[in-house]
Amino acid sequence: MPTKSSIVTAINSKVGNTPLRAWRIGLTHNLAERKKYWRDTKNQNVSNWTTWEADSLSNAQAIESHFIDKGMTGGAGGDLTPLYTVYVYIF
């Protein structure tokens, strides 16, 4: 399972030199449901959808906050629990 630092490194590699504000970051327990929401309900282009399984909810939240603080689109929140697997996604 990827660590916090390896996910941060992977996200930095994925976005490359593109502006962070062009990307959205989020957390979910259900990848398929969340991707469908962004694609079908919010009419977002999810062609660059990329995910990582986090090793803990707290690390996932720290990753999300890190990138939001640097300018990536997203919003901390949601109904997540440490009892289930949590995924970090970007698109």
N, C-alpha and C positions, 0 to 999 in steps of 0.2 A: 504494500500500500504506500502510495506517495506521501512524503513528509510535507510539512508546511513549506519549508524552503525549496523543495523540489517542485512543488506546484507553483510557487512564485516565479521560479526560474523558467518553468515551462510556459507560464502565461506571458512573461516578458519576451520569450522567444517567439511565441505565437503572434503577438501584436507587432513585434518588430519596431519599425520606425513610424508606424501609423499613430495618429493622435489617440491618446487613451479615451478621449470623449467620444470617439467613433465606436467604441466597444461597450457592451453591457456585461456586467457580472452579477451573478446571483447564486443562491443556494437552494437546494431542494432535496427532498427524500425520493421524489418520483420524477425521473428524467423525462420519460415519454410524455407525461401529463404536462410538465412545465414547458417543454418544447412546443407541444401542441398549442398551449395557451398563447405563447408569444407569436407563433406562426398564424394561428387561426383566429384568435380573439383580438390580438393587438396588431395584426397584419405586419409583423416584423420579418425581415429577411434573416432567416436562421441558417443560411448556407455555410457560415463559418462556425457553427455550433461545435463547441469542444468542451469536454467534461473531464473531471478528475474526481476520484473517490477520496474524500478527506479521511485522515486518521482519527479526527474527533470534531465534534460540533464547534468547540471553542477555537480550534485551529482554522476551521473553515470560515468562521466569523471574522477571525483576525485577518485572513487572506482577503476576504471581501472588503473589510474596512480599509486595509492597506491600499487597495486599488481605487476605491471610491475617493479616499483622501488624495490620491495622486491625479484624480480627474476622470476616472472611468465612470460611466453611467451605471447607476444601481441604487438600491436603497436597502439599508440594513433593516431587518425586520422579518416578518413571516412567522409562521407557526411551526417551528422546528423543535425537535426533541433529541437529546443525546441517546435515546433508546434505539434509534434507527440509523441506518447508514445515511450519511449526508454527502452530497455531491456539490462541487463548485462547478459552475458553468460560465462560459463566456460566449458571446457571439457579436 
